[in-house]
Each structure stands twice: as C-alpha cells, then as structure tokens.
Amino acid sequence: MENGSSDSADDSGASTSASTNSNFEEATSPDLLKNTPSNIARLEDVIEQCKARHKYLARTQSPSDGEDVRWYFCKVPLAHKELSAAVPPTEIVGKSDYFRFSKRDSLALEASFLQREEDLLAYWWKEYAECSDGPSGSRSVSKDTESDDLYLVEEERVGVPVKGGLYEVDLMRRHCFPVYWNGENRRVLRGQWYAKAGPDWIPLREDVAEQLELAYQCQVWHRRKFQPSGQFAARVDLQGTSQGSHALFTGEDDTWEATLVHSGGKSVKLRRGFSTSGSSKPTQDELRQQKEEEMDDYCSQVPVGHLVFMVHGIGQRLEKANLVDDVGDFRRVTASLAERHLTPYQRSTQRVLFIPCQWRKGLRLSGESAVEKITLDGVRGLRVTLGATVHDVLYYMSPIYCQQIIDSVSSQLNRLYMKFLKRNPGYNGKISLYGHSLGSVLSYDILCHQESLSSPFPMGSVTFEAVDDQGNVANGPCQPVVSISQPEKSDREIGHHVSFSDEIVTDDPRIENEQASHGPETDLEGELGGNTASAVGMVDKDKLISSLEKEVKTLKARISQLEKCRSMTSQITETEDSNQTIQGEEPKSDNKQPILRKNTKVQNEKENCYKPYIRYTKLDFKVDTFYAAGSPLGVFLALRNVRIGIGRGQDYWRDEKIQEEMPSCRQMFNIFHPFDPVAYRIEPLVCEEYINIRPVIVPYHRGGRRLHIGYQEFKEEISTVSNAVASRVSYLKEKAINVLQPKGKETIEEEPESSHKEERSYGSLMMERLTGSEEGRIDHMLQHKTFQHPYILALGSHTNYWRDHDTALFIIKHLYRDIPEEPPSDNSEPIKLFYERDPIDEETPLTCSDRVLIREFSRKVRKHVKQ
C-alpha cells in the first residue's frame, strides 16, 4: 500500500523542514511508506534518525515523561464541510469518542507527519483560527472558499493507508476517509499529552497539548511558586479552553508532575507520551481496542494475496441497509475464523481483502419517480419496503433499465479495481466475485459476456402484429410486423438494431458473426482435455474482419432490394386507393397508427425481429472464483430457457431451443440456506444427472455436522446401503438361475468387459469445467439450526449470509486451499499451484475403503519417488 498524501512527491520534498536531514528525506520516500513488512519494520529507525523527532524525546527520568506518540480517529464523523480543527470545547476528548490506530499505523502516520511537520502544523493552526471566535468562543464551520474546494476532488485524494488499506489519512486536513466507498470524513488527532480517566489515559486536544509541550520544553517547573491554593507549583493558563482552566507543574527534573485543573476546581493527572492502562484487568473497551489493533497490525504486515469484490442484491435502498456494514461484519467473522482454523504459516503468507461494490447507491432510474407517484397510501410502510427491495428485480427484468444496472455494476467493479491497483502497483494475486441475491445474477450475466460484449435482452418469444381499429390483422405489404424473440444460437450481434418485415427498410444494420454468443466453437474434447482449460476462445480478428466485409456487401444488396420493394409497394397502394375511390369508398388514412396485438406464435424463423440489446463492459481483471450466496440465479436461467454449457448440449438436453452460456471464471459455487425462499439450485441446469443428488453439506464451523443433520444423513446412508444390498442379492440370484439353466448357442453371449470405462456425459464435463475437478460440486447447502421451525428460519435466512460463520469458513478454506499448512522444507521441491497436477494424482482412489487400491497407489508413489 502506498503511503503519502494527496500532494505530489515534489511538493512533499519542498515542504520538508530545513532541520530534516537528507537521509530522512530519502528514507521517507513513497516507496518506503508502503505497508510492507520490511518497510514498516524500519519506520521506528526512520523516526529515530529524524532531527524533527529529537525535540519530542523525553528529557527527564520522571514517570510522567514519555515520547511515544499515538494517533487517533474520531468515532463520530465530521459534519458537512466541518473542519478538523473545530475541536470540541472540552479539554479532554471523550473516552469512547476516539479509537487508537494500531502501533504500525501510528508509526506510518508519525513518519509522514515529521517529514512535513512545519507545513502541517501551520495549516492546522490556520484552520483553528478560522473556526474559532476567541479563546473561550464557540467553534463554527468555516465558510472560506478555499476550504470548499477541499471537497471537490474527494475521488482523487490519496493519503497514508491505515487499517489494512481500507482507510487513508489526509494529514494536511486531518481527515480519515474510506478508500473504496463513499463515506464521511473522521477527525484525526495526534496524541502527545494525556489525562488520567479511571484506569485509562485519554488524549488531550491538540491545541491544549501544544501549550503543555511548550511549557515542558521551557522546563516551567523550575519557576515554581506558591499558588493561592497553597500548592508550590508553576501555573500555565490554557488558552482556548473554559475560563479558569490551567495546568500546574510540580517537582524537580526527574520527579515533575503535571495536573490539569478545570474551572470548577476539579483536577486530573497529566502525562507526556502514551501509556497503556495500569490496571491488571483491562476493561472490555480496552480488550476490544487491543483486538482491533492486533488485526490492523496483522494487515499492515501481510500482503494482499486475494481480492474479493462483494456485490449486493436487493434492499440497499432501505434506510437501515448498509453494504459497508454488512461487509464489515463478514470481514470480522472471517478474521475470527481464520485465527482458529488456519495455521500461522497460512495467515502469514497472504491475506484476503473484501471490498464492497455499491452499484445501487448512486443509481437513479427514471421509473422510480413514476412508481412513487402511483403508490397507494394504504399500508404505506409495507409498500415502501417492497418498492425498495422487490422492485430492483423488476427493473432488471425490464429492457429499459437492465442496461443501466449492468453499466453501474461493471463500472463500479472496474473503478474499485483501478483504485486498488493505484495503491498496489504490480499486484499479481487472484480476484474473485461474491454475489448476494440479485447481485449474483448481475455478476453471472457480466461474467458470461466477457468475450461477446453484447447480448439480446433475455425474454420469451412474443410476436406483435399490426391490427386496425376493428381488430383485423393488417397483413398488407407495408404493415410492420414486430416481434421480440430469442436470437439463433449462431448469431453474435453487437449493439442495438431494429428491423421490420421485408417491405420496410431496416433502421440500423444488423451485424452477424458466425461465432456463437458464448464464444467461437471449438472441439469439445480439446476444450476439456486439460481439466481446467477454458471453453471460450478469443475471437479471431481476421475472421471477424472478413465476416464484417461480407456482411456489408450483403446489406448493400439487401438495401437495394428493399428500395425496389418499397417502390412497388407504393404503386400497389396508389392502385388500391384509386379502386376504393371508384367504388365509392374513402381511401384509408395514412396517419392512423397500427395497433399492436400480442400473438404468442412466431410466424417463421426468418421473421425479422425487434431485439433490445444489452452492451456489457469488459472487466479489467480475470475472475478466479465466483461465489453466489442466496442466489435466485437458477430460476432466472430456467425462465430464460438457458443452461450452463459451451453450446454443444442440444442433444444432451433433447431440446433445440435450449441456449447455453458459460461464465468466464475458473470456479463457481452456489451457497444457500435450505429454507431461504429466494435461493435455488444450479447443478441440475448444468448436469441433469444431479437432479436427484443432494447438495453438498457445508461443514459446521465448530466441527462436522449438527446433530440432527448427522442423524438424517445416517438414516439416508442406511437406506442407500440396504437398497444396494438388495439390488446385489437380486443380481446374484438372477445370475445363479442363468448358470443353472442349459445354455444353447443362441443364449451364449459374451459379457461386456467390466474394465471398460463408461463414457462421460456432456453435463458431467460441464461440471468439471465449472469446478476444476471431475468430482467437483457447485451447490453447497448450509446446515439449519436444531429445533427451529422452518418458517421462522426462513425470515432471516436470506440476509444472514453476511454474518453466517459456516459461509465465512467455507469461503476462507477455499481461498487458502493452495497454501500448505506448514512451510516447505529447504530440500523439498517448490510448491505446486492448483492447476499443476501430478500424473499420480489422476489415479488416486476416491475413497480409502479399497485396500488393494491403496497398496497399488502406495507402490506407484514409491516408484515415482525413486525416479
């Protein structure tokens, strides 16, 4: 992660104080301020070598003296255009109002602060003067036009990364702001002087701390005198605080102490430099703070090895819905589970960064205002809730708003990825997508159109014919026949086109490609011979150019033909009008608009159609794994008459109208709760043999199966074994009868060789394509809780995936699947990646029940090792 500020490197160097030596300037370059383990480890040395740091070192041996500076951020966000220097009127910040940054984050902030200390302090005091009305006056929001400009380039700000790179700190404006989502600015405080509050030390306001630091540098305790209270101490009146507030310094050089006296006479002990709580039993707040700091320190040391974009579904328009909070909960759950279920070596090798993709927050659809106007007042709250949730599904199913939604998701994903690359140049880790609810459908559709960047809007075949006022079908040569239907599988069309019957000239050219919408056709065996080889190839540019040239010639000839047809049509129309005039009938008015009538039967395959097209934006990254949680994708595909495949499954599905598509990802998983009313299975749409096969049970995060799930599986296993035994006995009985009967020449038949390997079905090959393994599965079902009614569980099951421990553990285990539990020995071979398979692994027995196979496999392993 890059550290630094929004200013350029040149400006940073120019702002360095004259007392800062050249070694420190070189050491605090942007490359050093990246949150890598080696760089963070050197930050303490860098700070110690800085001349600007020398004045903050402890000068006495007093217990009240220290030099450890810690940085804090405020829990309450700043108001709109509120300046950080608009400090609260109390001298001591609230105990629960501020949270500490981790030690490593504080080191990074302090190193950057010392490099430009003079400029940063000058800017802060300038803001302090602008928003203050006097020593005891109230603070207000600045109205300066210069400060207004600070918020115009919010998207371009880059600061010191903290909290695992999810937030950054702008030291000039003392703002802590989120990087990957739009959020409020939070005040940042540099803690140098602290006040005792119970067992904890709480930082003082920076303006108060600056006055105390000046008194400390002057060793004000040398000028002690008797105070009106009778105490022998040096008094320092504090400006900008409540009237009468002051500090008293007592003692000698190595025994001095400081006390803050409020206007009411109450006093608290002060100290210079951060100190942990002196209590042997820390409070719950302190334990939580320590846990948060440990996690932040871990994130600052371990590089990101896997990036996961979290795409939300319906409900983000609700007032209490917040994807950032949901992803934050998921992040905390995964971090807690990783500590218990991953080895230290695995956690030290890489970490996973979960980033929310808020595609709905800034999206405004024109239909929303119209829907709001027609909403009834009865049960208004329920209607608003339904409108903020279910309506998103209807908008996506509409050809009018589908394009806007797809554009919003794609642009957000690319924007987040570019932000990440800007802060992590040269990143070569993996990237995955996590889609919840409708978000899984959006992610899937985008992944299916990474090769062909356009597709017809998925809807059923509907034909509209023009009819007159009396309801008669107008089949004249000039009457347009408009139909909305699915395209042929061999079409690859780009853009939006409108075409009518042969008698009407097309508005836009229709561009066809010989390639299928899912990509160029390839040999099926060649596509799957490498287990995980991609079934979608890149389009040959030469072939595409050649095809387009042929299409242009065809279109020119077609236009010429249609122009001739139009001239003939106009002559026929004039003749009909003249005949009607002779017979006493009034000619048909040309300005009557045809009425469209629905006809569910398509006239013929060559009938020209109106096809709304959706343009897809190509993602700037390759997706490793696609996780669908609580996904209605299955029912969407079923309604579209779509199956997941590479376009060769018409015979397998025994339906020529079936269309196939394949997402551009290495693996795909469908995670769902058994009582989730929105979730559906996907495997039967890939391989029909899985219709009667149960989904895989996701393990319980505390180990194995829940009691009732294990008992249910035990009963099913007993039933399966009983059926298998009965079938075997019946088979042996029939075989014995056949052996005892006399055999004639005509009854003697050679039994087929049992060693002959059965041919795999098309669906099983597609399953392997989507999972990367011959025995891989897509559908994974969570275990429901014991003794709870299904309808009660259904109420919260769809929204509980963000906080579900079983879901989080399943994903974490999969994300770390390629990292060994223990570090390899020095003499061992390099670690093989998941796609580099050993030939012996292909012959590994699926179970350990066959001892003969185990001995044979062991013999092959020993032979392979000797070689």
Secondary structure, 3 states (H helix, E strand, C coil): CCCCCCCCHHHHHHCCCCCCCHHHHHHCCCCCCCCCHHHHHHHHHHHHHCHHHHCCCCCCCCCCCCCCCEEEEEEEECCCCCCCCCCCCCCECCCCCEEECCHHHHHHHHHHHHHCHHHHHHHHHHHHHHCECCCCCCECCCCCHHHHHHHCCHHHCCCEEEHHHCEEEECCCCEEEECCCCCCCEEEEEECEEEEECCEEEEECHHHHHHHHHHHHCCHHHHCEECCCCCEEEEEECCCCCCCCEEEEECCCCCCEEEEECCCCCEEEEEECCCCCCCCCCCHHHHHHHHHHHHHHHHHHCCEEEEEEEECCCCCCCCCCCHHHHHHHHHHHHHHHHHHHCCHHHHHHCEEEEEEECCCCCCCCHHHHHHHHHCCCCCHHHHHHHHHHHHHHHHHCCCCCHHHHHHHHHHHHHHHHHHHHHHCCCCCCEEEEEEECHHHHHHHHHHCCCCCCEEECCCCCEEEEEECCCCCECCCCCCCEEEECCCCCCCCCCCCEECCCCCCCCCCCCCCCCCECCECCCCHHHHHCCCCCCCCCCCCHHHHHHHHHHHHHHHHHHHHHHHHHHHHHHHHHHHHHHHHHHCCCCCCCCCCCCEEEEECCCCCCCCCCEECEEECCCCCCCEEEEEEECCCHHHHHHHHCEEECCCCCHHHHCCCCCEEECCCEEEEEEEECCCCCCCCCCHHHCCHHHCCCCCEECCCCCCCCCHHHHHHHHHHHHHHHHHHHHHHHHHHHHHHHHHHCCCCCCCCCCCCCCCCCCCCCHHHHHHHHHHCCCCCCCEEECCCCCCCCHHHHHHHHCCCHHHCHHHHHHHHHHHCCCCCCCCCCCCCCCCCCCCCCCHHHHHCCCCCCCHHHHHHHHHHHHHHHHC
